[in-house]
């Protein structure tokens, strides 16, 4: 009887300890390197995420992958194997996120990417069932650009994009929509994120005299082709993707990016949205919280993608806690299942409704058109 009593007390203590296990969130972002202007606001946003979910403490472990795919994979493995994280948030860019998918699937760890390409979550298969993302798909933003072009009488477009999965994904999606809108793509060029010159590509674009140019890049490297075209005297319309929607792009681009059109999540122009816009309240809430911590005018859409990843994680973790304890494979599975069934989660960019076939869950409420005017973002009703 004595031994039985001791065993019961020990088991009770162990159960109490397990019940209070912390939720551990692993984060890898590109806080340095070519994508730093995207990764820094994401890193800043992690500091604003909840430290308590469902009565459980939440710990965040944040690593920098320096915009490098190999480092992103190394970080993911370290977070999972050494820190035993329950969920991965990241990475910042499409190539890094694609590289992390195998790690997430192998270890049965849910992952929420902050990168844009639909290839991160499509097509759904045994590996990608563990992966979710928060940025709008390229097809959604391509539709916004093509519609704006058609409405403004643009018939021909020169395309120049990153020589990686981001640029290729954008070309594939935009070319589909452009054809439907009667817009001809007359040039298709690529450049690297670290390039310092795009003279050859620009000369080819200039030679076919397109009505507009679409630059499919992200962060400050996307300024390079636009500046080179301006220097060569190109005076057609410029379009960029939602990959440039931060103040560093405005700062580096200066007068060379004036008049540029781009699609964006509503968070970029939250204060300019009409009162009845479905994202007015949730987007404004993020902006106010971020700027209170980082200064007026410091908010960017990329931090918003991190915020939305945190909102989804918070909802899913609260549901998973009802089924399993943090630190276990059962909790990770429950968290993945809860992410897949998340409904009407209002974030900075949109309202998320996930399903087994849709690991993004956004609709057309998640986009607006914006113009760069006077060195600032101007909402286009």
C-alpha positions as CSV (number, residue, x, y, z in Angstrom):
1,X,0.0,0.0,0.0
2,X,2.8,2.4,0.8
3,X,4.4,1.9,-2.7
4,X,1.0,2.4,-4.3
5,X,0.5,5.7,-2.6
6,X,3.9,6.9,-3.6
7,X,3.2,5.9,-7.3
8,X,-0.2,7.8,-7.2
9,X,1.3,11.0,-5.9
10,X,4.2,10.8,-8.4
11,X,1.7,10.3,-11.3
12,X,-0.4,13.2,-10.1
13,X,2.6,15.5,-10.0
14,X,3.7,14.4,-13.5
15,X,0.2,15.0,-14.8
16,X,0.2,18.5,-13.2
17,X,3.5,19.2,-14.8
18,X,2.4,18.1,-18.3
19,X,-0.8,20.0,-18.0
20,X,1.2,23.2,-17.6
21,X,3.7,22.5,-20.4
22,X,4.4,25.6,-22.4
23,X,3.4,26.0,-26.0
24,X,6.6,26.5,-28.0
25,X,6.5,28.4,-31.3
26,X,9.5,28.3,-33.6
27,X,10.1,31.2,-36.0
28,X,12.5,31.6,-38.8
29,X,12.5,34.9,-40.7
30,X,14.8,36.7,-43.2
31,X,15.9,39.5,-40.9
32,X,19.1,40.0,-42.8
33,X,20.1,39.5,-46.5
34,X,18.1,40.6,-49.6
35,X,14.7,40.0,-48.0
36,X,15.5,41.9,-44.7
37,X,13.0,44.7,-45.5
38,X,10.3,41.9,-45.3
39,X,11.7,39.9,-42.5
40,X,12.4,42.7,-40.0
41,X,8.7,43.8,-39.6
42,X,7.8,40.1,-39.3
43,X,10.3,39.7,-36.5
44,X,9.0,42.9,-34.9
45,X,5.5,41.5,-35.1
46,X,6.4,38.3,-33.2
47,X,7.0,40.4,-30.2
48,X,3.4,41.5,-30.3
49,X,1.9,38.0,-30.3
50,X,0.1,36.5,-27.2
51,X,2.2,35.1,-24.4
52,X,-0.8,33.2,-23.0
53,X,-3.2,31.0,-24.9
54,X,-5.9,29.0,-23.1
55,X,-4.2,29.4,-19.8
56,X,-0.9,28.1,-21.2
57,X,2.3,30.1,-21.5
58,X,3.6,30.6,-25.0
59,X,7.3,30.8,-25.7
60,X,8.7,32.1,-29.0
61,X,12.1,31.1,-30.4
62,X,13.1,33.4,-33.3
63,X,16.0,32.6,-35.7
64,X,17.3,34.5,-38.7
65,X,17.8,32.6,-41.9
66,X,19.5,35.5,-43.7
67,X,17.3,35.1,-46.8
68,X,19.1,31.8,-47.5
69,X,17.3,28.5,-48.2
70,X,19.9,26.3,-46.6
71,X,19.8,28.3,-43.4
72,X,16.0,28.2,-43.4
73,X,16.1,24.4,-43.5
74,X,18.8,24.3,-40.8
75,X,16.7,26.6,-38.6
76,X,13.6,24.5,-39.1
77,X,15.4,21.3,-38.0
78,X,17.0,23.1,-35.0
79,X,13.7,24.5,-33.9
80,X,12.0,21.0,-34.1
81,X,14.8,18.7,-33.0
82,X,16.5,20.9,-30.3
83,X,13.7,23.2,-29.1
84,X,10.8,20.7,-29.6
85,X,8.5,23.4,-31.0
86,X,4.8,22.7,-31.5
87,X,4.5,24.9,-34.6
88,X,6.7,26.6,-37.2
89,X,6.1,30.2,-38.4
90,X,8.0,31.1,-41.5
91,X,9.9,31.7,-43.6
92,X,9.7,35.1,-45.2
93,X,10.4,34.2,-48.8
94,X,8.9,31.6,-51.2
95,X,12.2,29.7,-51.9
96,X,12.9,29.4,-48.1
97,X,9.3,28.3,-47.4
98,X,9.3,25.7,-50.1
99,X,12.6,24.3,-48.8
100,X,11.1,23.9,-45.3
101,X,8.1,21.8,-46.3
102,X,9.9,18.5,-46.2
103,X,11.1,19.2,-42.7
104,X,7.6,20.0,-41.5
105,X,6.1,17.0,-43.1
106,X,8.8,14.5,-41.9
107,X,8.4,15.7,-38.3
108,X,4.6,16.2,-38.4
109,X,5.0,19.8,-37.3
110,X,2.4,22.3,-38.6
111,X,3.9,25.2,-40.5
112,X,2.5,28.6,-41.3
113,X,4.4,30.4,-44.1
114,X,4.6,34.1,-44.5
115,X,5.5,33.8,-48.2
116,X,3.2,34.4,-51.1
117,X,3.5,31.6,-53.8
118,X,0.5,29.3,-54.1
119,X,3.1,26.5,-54.6
120,X,3.7,26.5,-50.9
121,X,0.2,25.0,-50.3
122,X,-0.9,23.7,-53.7
123,X,-1.6,21.1,-54.7
124,X,-2.5,19.6,-51.4
125,X,-0.7,16.3,-50.8
126,X,0.7,14.2,-47.9
127,X,3.5,16.8,-47.3
128,X,1.6,20.0,-47.8
129,X,-1.2,19.0,-45.5
130,X,1.1,20.2,-42.8
131,X,1.6,23.6,-44.4
132,X,-0.5,26.8,-44.3
133,X,0.2,30.3,-45.4
134,X,-1.1,33.8,-44.9
135,X,-0.1,36.0,-47.9
136,X,-2.6,36.3,-50.7
137,X,-2.0,34.0,-53.7
138,X,-0.4,35.4,-56.8
139,X,-3.5,34.6,-58.8
140,X,-5.6,36.8,-56.6
141,X,-3.2,39.7,-57.0
142,X,-2.7,39.1,-60.7
143,X,-6.4,39.4,-61.2
144,X,-6.4,42.8,-59.5
145,X,-3.5,44.0,-61.6
146,X,-4.9,42.7,-64.9
147,X,-8.3,44.2,-64.2
148,X,-6.7,47.6,-63.5
149,X,-4.6,47.4,-66.6
150,X,-7.7,46.6,-68.8
151,X,-9.7,49.4,-67.2
152,X,-6.9,51.8,-68.1
153,X,-6.5,50.7,-71.7
154,X,-3.3,48.8,-71.4
155,X,-2.9,46.3,-74.3
156,X,0.8,45.2,-73.9
157,X,3.0,44.4,-70.9
158,X,6.7,43.8,-70.4
159,X,7.3,41.4,-67.6
160,X,10.5,41.2,-65.4
161,X,10.6,39.0,-62.3
162,X,12.9,37.4,-59.9
163,X,14.8,34.3,-61.3
164,X,13.3,32.0,-58.7
165,X,10.0,30.5,-57.6
166,X,8.5,34.0,-56.8
167,X,9.1,35.4,-60.3
168,X,8.1,32.2,-62.1
169,X,4.9,31.8,-60.0
170,X,3.9,35.3,-60.8
171,X,4.6,34.9,-64.5
172,X,2.5,31.7,-64.7
173,X,-0.4,33.2,-62.9
174,X,-0.3,36.7,-64.5
175,X,0.0,35.2,-68.0
176,X,-3.3,33.3,-67.5
177,X,-5.2,36.3,-66.4
178,X,-3.6,38.6,-69.0
179,X,-4.8,36.4,-71.8
180,X,-8.3,36.5,-70.5
181,X,-8.2,40.3,-70.3
182,X,-6.8,40.7,-73.9
183,X,-3.4,41.9,-72.6
184,X,-0.3,40.7,-74.5
185,X,2.9,39.9,-72.7
186,X,5.6,41.1,-75.1
187,X,8.7,40.6,-72.9
188,X,9.5,38.0,-70.3
189,X,12.7,38.7,-68.4
190,X,14.4,37.6,-65.1
191,X,16.9,39.0,-62.6
192,X,18.4,37.8,-59.3
193,X,17.6,39.3,-56.0
194,X,21.3,40.2,-55.5
195,X,21.9,41.7,-59.0
196,X,23.3,45.2,-59.3
197,X,22.5,45.7,-63.0
198,X,19.6,44.7,-65.3
199,X,20.8,46.6,-68.4
200,X,20.4,43.7,-70.8
201,X,16.9,42.9,-69.6
202,X,15.8,46.5,-69.7
203,X,17.0,47.0,-73.3
204,X,15.0,44.0,-74.4
205,X,11.9,45.4,-72.7
206,X,12.5,48.9,-74.2
207,X,12.8,47.5,-77.7
208,X,9.2,46.1,-77.7
209,X,7.7,49.4,-76.3
210,X,5.1,47.9,-73.9
211,X,2.2,50.1,-72.6
212,X,3.2,49.0,-69.1
213,X,5.8,47.0,-67.2
214,X,5.1,44.5,-64.4
215,X,7.9,43.9,-62.0
216,X,7.5,40.7,-60.0
217,X,10.0,41.1,-57.2
218,X,9.8,41.7,-53.5
219,X,11.4,44.2,-51.1
220,X,14.0,46.7,-52.1
221,X,15.6,44.6,-54.9
222,X,12.4,45.3,-56.9
223,X,13.4,48.9,-57.3
224,X,16.4,48.0,-59.6
225,X,14.4,47.3,-62.8
226,X,12.1,50.2,-62.4
227,X,15.0,52.7,-61.8
228,X,16.9,51.3,-64.8
229,X,13.8,51.7,-67.1
230,X,13.3,55.2,-65.9
231,X,16.9,56.1,-66.6
232,X,16.5,54.7,-70.1
233,X,13.5,57.0,-70.6
234,X,10.6,54.5,-70.4
235,X,7.4,56.5,-69.7
236,X,4.7,53.8,-69.7
237,X,2.9,52.7,-66.6
238,X,4.6,50.7,-63.8
239,X,3.1,47.9,-61.8
240,X,4.7,46.1,-58.9
241,X,3.4,43.1,-56.8
242,X,2.3,43.0,-53.2
243,X,5.9,41.9,-52.5
244,X,7.0,45.6,-52.3
245,X,4.4,46.9,-49.9
246,X,6.7,48.4,-47.2
247,X,8.2,51.7,-46.5
248,X,11.8,50.6,-47.3
249,X,10.6,50.2,-50.9
250,X,9.4,53.8,-50.9
251,X,12.6,55.0,-49.2
252,X,14.9,53.3,-51.6
253,X,12.8,53.9,-54.7
254,X,12.2,57.6,-54.1
255,X,11.0,59.5,-57.1
256,X,11.7,56.5,-59.4
257,X,8.7,54.6,-58.0
258,X,6.2,57.5,-58.0
259,X,3.0,56.7,-59.8
260,X,3.4,52.9,-59.4
261,X,0.3,50.8,-59.0
262,X,0.2,47.6,-57.0
263,X,-2.2,45.3,-55.3
264,X,-2.0,45.0,-51.5
265,X,-3.6,43.7,-48.4
266,X,-6.0,46.2,-46.9
267,X,-3.7,46.7,-43.9
268,X,-1.4,48.9,-46.0
269,X,-4.1,51.6,-46.2
270,X,-6.1,50.8,-43.2
271,X,-6.7,54.4,-42.2
272,X,-8.0,55.2,-45.7
273,X,-10.5,52.3,-45.9
274,X,-14.2,53.2,-45.8
275,X,-15.9,52.6,-42.5
276,X,-17.9,49.7,-43.8
277,X,-14.9,47.8,-45.2
278,X,-14.8,44.3,-43.7
279,X,-11.2,44.6,-42.8
280,X,-11.3,48.2,-41.4
281,X,-11.5,47.1,-37.7
282,X,-9.0,44.2,-37.7
283,X,-6.5,45.8,-40.0
284,X,-6.5,49.0,-37.9
285,X,-6.1,47.1,-34.7
286,X,-2.8,45.6,-36.0
287,X,-1.6,48.9,-37.3
288,X,-2.2,50.6,-34.0
289,X,-0.5,47.9,-32.0
290,X,2.6,47.7,-34.3
291,X,3.0,51.5,-34.5
292,X,2.7,51.9,-30.7
293,X,5.7,49.6,-30.4
294,X,7.8,50.6,-33.5
295,X,6.8,54.2,-34.3
296,X,4.3,56.1,-36.4
297,X,4.4,55.1,-40.1
298,X,6.5,52.0,-39.4
299,X,3.8,49.3,-40.3
300,X,4.2,47.2,-43.5
301,X,2.2,44.4,-45.1
302,X,4.9,41.9,-44.3
303,X,4.5,42.3,-40.6
304,X,0.8,41.9,-41.2
305,X,1.4,38.4,-42.7
306,X,3.2,37.5,-39.5
307,X,0.4,38.9,-37.5
308,X,-2.1,36.8,-39.4
309,X,0.0,33.7,-38.9
310,X,-0.1,34.5,-35.1
311,X,-3.9,34.9,-35.2
312,X,-4.3,31.6,-36.9
313,X,-1.8,29.9,-34.5
314,X,-3.7,31.4,-31.5
315,X,-7.1,30.1,-32.6
316,X,-5.7,26.7,-33.5
317,X,-3.6,26.3,-30.3
318,X,-6.6,27.1,-28.1
319,X,-8.6,24.4,-29.9
320,X,-5.7,21.9,-29.7
321,X,-5.3,22.4,-26.0
322,X,-8.7,20.7,-25.5
323,X,-7.4,17.5,-27.1
324,X,-3.7,17.2,-26.2
325,X,-0.8,18.6,-24.2
326,X,1.9,20.9,-25.8
327,X,5.2,19.1,-26.5
328,X,3.5,16.0,-27.9
329,X,2.9,14.7,-31.4
330,X,-0.8,14.5,-30.5
331,X,-0.8,18.3,-29.8
332,X,0.9,19.0,-33.1
333,X,-1.6,16.9,-35.0
334,X,-4.5,18.5,-33.1
335,X,-3.1,22.0,-33.9
336,X,-2.8,21.1,-37.6
337,X,-6.4,19.8,-37.7
338,X,-7.5,23.0,-35.9
339,X,-5.7,25.2,-38.5
340,X,-7.5,23.3,-41.3
341,X,-10.9,24.0,-39.8
342,X,-10.3,27.6,-38.8
343,X,-13.3,29.8,-39.8
344,X,-13.9,33.5,-39.9
345,X,-10.5,34.5,-38.4
346,X,-10.2,38.2,-39.0
347,X,-6.6,39.4,-39.5
348,X,-4.7,42.3,-40.8
349,X,-5.0,41.2,-44.5
350,X,-8.2,39.3,-44.7
351,X,-10.7,36.9,-43.2
352,X,-9.4,33.3,-43.1
353,X,-11.7,30.3,-43.8
354,X,-9.5,27.2,-44.1
355,X,-10.4,23.8,-45.4
356,X,-8.8,20.5,-46.3
357,X,-8.4,21.8,-49.9
358,X,-7.6,25.4,-49.1
359,X,-4.7,26.1,-46.7
360,X,-4.8,29.9,-47.4
361,X,-8.5,30.6,-46.9
362,X,-8.7,34.1,-48.2
363,X,-11.2,35.7,-50.6
364,X,-11.4,38.9,-52.5
365,X,-11.8,40.9,-49.3
366,X,-8.1,40.5,-48.9
367,X,-7.0,42.8,-51.7
368,X,-7.1,46.5,-52.7
369,X,-5.3,48.5,-55.4
370,X,-2.8,51.1,-54.2
371,X,-0.9,53.9,-56.0
372,X,2.4,55.4,-54.9
373,X,1.6,59.1,-54.7
374,X,3.7,61.8,-53.0
375,X,6.0,59.1,-51.6
376,X,3.1,57.5,-49.8
377,X,0.5,54.7,-50.4
378,X,-2.8,56.0,-51.8
379,X,-5.9,53.7,-51.7
380,X,-7.6,53.3,-55.0
381,X,-11.4,52.8,-54.5
